[in-house]
């Protein structure tokens, strides 16, 4: 299989993000003037797909949009960016409109969104041919679609990556189907106490690899390896950068990780290092257009130097 033919499948949530950047978070009944604004497609799987595509990987996004105003706007933005997609929602469906506040100086964000709660989508009747598909990323939204896609991927020998941002009931069904589970620091398997116990439980459920990201703190990882009774484990240091915009940083990490394993053919630890470097680039830039532009300049053979250069260049955002 040639790298040019391979592609990655992203299945999950798409939202329309309305983003405002302010000098301080408003208090009760306070009105503040935005210093910067952007409207962009969002959602974990969508942001991950955009990041993977920007880094030079073939991708396809499966989600629910519909044909009403919000869904049509998301579709237009994604199609303008050249992202192939499958819309499994009826025309009458309305995806989430996410309201996001970014705080200047810290890059922190506050998000109000209905996520996928407004849609109850069943498993699609058709799927894209999985020939040359090397990885599937699931974010756990649209549960019946997630289970359907995971089953298809497993049957086709496609590597399944699970974005475990927070516990959802469907995770109990997806974890046994996942090869790689990338968790946030807050993710816990119910009934476990502490990060290590949760990671152990994930491996016991059937996954081969698990990692936990924790913002600027080190990434923890564990991997079951053939011939070894106990999983290998370790940590990876995260590059410290001045945070300008943390919105979607974890999603970008996941997209970069998929790009690393599917299109750059990196091993587990190297893939995590690559994804951490890409997330650092994203955090130092304001807005989706800027991080897509920056990621598009990161090559394959010289990506380490590209990351060093990108991370420490001043953000060209004009704010």
N, C-alpha and C positions, 0 to 999 in steps of 0.2 A: 504494500500500500504506500503510495507516494504522499509526501506531506501536502502537495497541492490538492489531492483528492480528499484528504481527511477533513472531517468537520465535527463540531460538538453541538449537542442538543441541550437547550436550556428551556425548562418547563416550570412555569410558576406565575407569579404576580406581575401585572403591569398596572401602573398608576400614572396619573398626570400630576406632577409635582409643581406647585406654585410656591416659589421660594422667595423670601424677603430677608435681606440682611440689615440688621439694626445695630445701633451702638450699644444698647442694653436691652435686656428682656423686659417687656412692658409689665407693669403691675396692674392690679385691678382697676378697670375703667380708664386706663391710661391709653392715649393714642400716641404712637411714635411714627416718625417719618422714615421710610425705608431708604437706605443708602445705596442699595443695589437689588435687582430682582431678576429672576429667570423663570421661565416655564419650560419644563423638560419632562420626557418620559422617565418614570422611575419604577421602583419595585425591585426586590432582591434579584430575581432571575433576569429581569430586563437589564439592570445595571451590569450584572455579571456578563451577560451576552455582549453588551456594548463594549465592555472592557476587553473581552477576549477577541472580539472582532478588530478593535483598534490596534491590538498587539499583533495582528497578522494571522488570525486563525479563522477558518471557515466556521460559521455558526448558523443555527436556526433557532428561533424563539417560538415556543408554543404557549399561548395564554388565552385570556378571555377579554375581548374588547367591546363587541357589539358595534352598532352603527349609529348610535346617538352621538350627541355633540362631543362628550368627553372621549369616548372610544375612537371617534373619527379623528379627533385631534392627535391622540397618541399614535394612531396608525400613520397619519401623515408625517409626524416627526420621525418615526422609525423608518418609514419608507424613504423619506428624504435622506436619511443616513445610510441607506442601502442595506438594512437589516432584514433578511428573509424571515417571515413569520407566518404562523398558523393561528387563526382566530377561531376558537372553539365555543364562542358564546353566541347566543341568538342575537338577532339584530336589535331587539328591544333592551338588551342588557346595558347596564351603566357601570363602568369600572370606577375604582376609587379616585376621588380628587383629594390629593394630600396637601395640606397646608403646613408649610415648614418655615420656621424662624431660625435664622443663623445669627449667632451673637458675635459681633466684631471683637477682635482681640483674643478670643479663645477658640473660635471655630466650632463651639458647641452648637447643637441643634435641638429644637423641640419640634415634634411631629404630631399632627392630628390626622388620622386616616382611618377609613373603614376597612382597609385592606381588602380581602376577598369576601367579607361577610355578606356583601350585597348580592353575591352570585352563588348559586348552587348548581355547579356544572357537572354533568355526568361524563363518563368516559367517552371520548370521541369515537366515531365510527371508522375513521381512517387515520393512518399515521404515515409520516414520511418514511420512505425506505431507509432502513438503517445500515445499508451497505456503506462502508467507509466511515461510519460514525464511530468515533473513538471514545467519547465520554458523554454522559448525561448528567447535568446538574439539576437538582430539585431543591426548591426552597420550602416545600411543604404546604404552600397555598394551593387552593383548588384540590382538596384531598383525593377525590376520586380520579381526577386526571393524573395526579402524582403517582398513585398506586398503579394505574394502567401503564404509564410511561416506564415506571421502574420494572414492571413485569416484562414489558417488551424488551427493554435494554438487557435485562438478565438473560432472557432467552436468546438474544442475538450476540451475547458475549461482549456487550458494551460496558465499560467501566462506569459505575454509578457513584457520583459525588453528591453528598447530602449537606446542604447548608443548614446547620442546626443553630439558628439564632436564638430561638426560645422553644420551650417544650410545647408541642401541639399534640393532640390525641393521635393524629395520623403518624406521628413519629414512631409509635410502637410497631406499626406495620412497615414503615420504610427502613428502619434501622437494619432488619435482617436482610434486606435487599441491597444495602449500600456496601460499596468497597471502601470508600473514603468518607469520613465524617469530619467536617470542619465546623467546630463549635465556637460560639461566643463564650466569654468568661462566665456569663450568667446561666448558660445552659446546664441543666441537671437532669439525669434520669430519675424519675420519681422513685423515692425510697432509698436513694443514695445520699451520702453526706460527704461533701467535699469534691474537689475537682478530680483527684486521682481515682476515687471510687466510681465516679461517673464515667471516666475514660475506660476503666476496667470493664464496666458493664456494657459499654458500647462495643468493645472488642468481643466480649462474651456473646453478644447478640449476633455476631457474624461478620462484622466489619474487619477489614485487614489493617486499616490505618485510621488513626484519629489524631486530630490536632485541636488545640484550644488557643484562640487569639485573645489578647487582653490589652487592646490599645497599644500604648507605648511600652508595655511590659513584655518580657520574653514570651515567645510562643512555646507551649508545651506540646510534645508529640509522643506517640507510641505506635509501634508497628509490629505486627506478627510476621515472623520470618520463618521460612521452611527450615526444619531441623532444629529449631530452638524451642525449648519448653516454655520460656518466658519471653514476652515481647521486648523488643529494643525500645529505648526511650531516651529523651533528651530535651534540650531547650534551644531556641534560636533567638539571638538578640535582634531587637527591632531598632532600625535607624531612628534616631531622634531628630525631628524636624519641627519648625515652628508651625503650629496648626493654623491654617487659614479657613478650612472648610472640611469638617469631618463627615458630612452627609454622604452616605453610600460608600464609605471607605471599606467596610467589611464586604460589601457586594463586589467592589473592585478587586479586593483580595481574592475572592472566590473565582471571579472571571480570569484573573491572572494565573491562579493555580491550575485551572482547567487548561488554559493556554500552555502552561509549562509542561503538564503531563501528556497532553494530546498533540501538541504541535512543535514543542521543543524537546520532547522525549527526555525530560529530566526525572531523576529519581525523587523519592519522597522528600527528603530533607532539602535538596536543591530546589525543588519546586516550591516549598514553603519559603525559602530564602528569597526566591524570585518574587513570589507574591507579596511578601513583606516589603520588598523594595518598591514594587509598583504601588502598593497602598501608601507608602511614604510620599511618592511623587504626587498622588492624588490629593492627600491631605494638605499639601503645600500650595494647592491651586484653588481658585475660586470658580465654582460652577462646572457643569457637565461639559460644556463646549471646550473649556480649557484643558480638562484632564484627558478628554478624547484626543485633542490635538497633541498633547504631550506624549501620550502613550503610543500614538501613531508613529512617533519618531524613534521608538526603541526597537533596535534591530535584533537579529537572531544571534549571529556569531559574536557580536561585541556588546551584548546587552549589559554586562557588568559595568563597562565604562559609560554606556548610555545612561544607566541608572545613576551613577555617580554624578554625571554632568547634569541630569535632569533634576535630581534631588536638591542640588545646591544652587541652581539658577534662581534668581528672584522671580516670583510669579508674575507673568505678563498679563495682568488682569485689569489694569487701569483704575483700580479702586483707590 
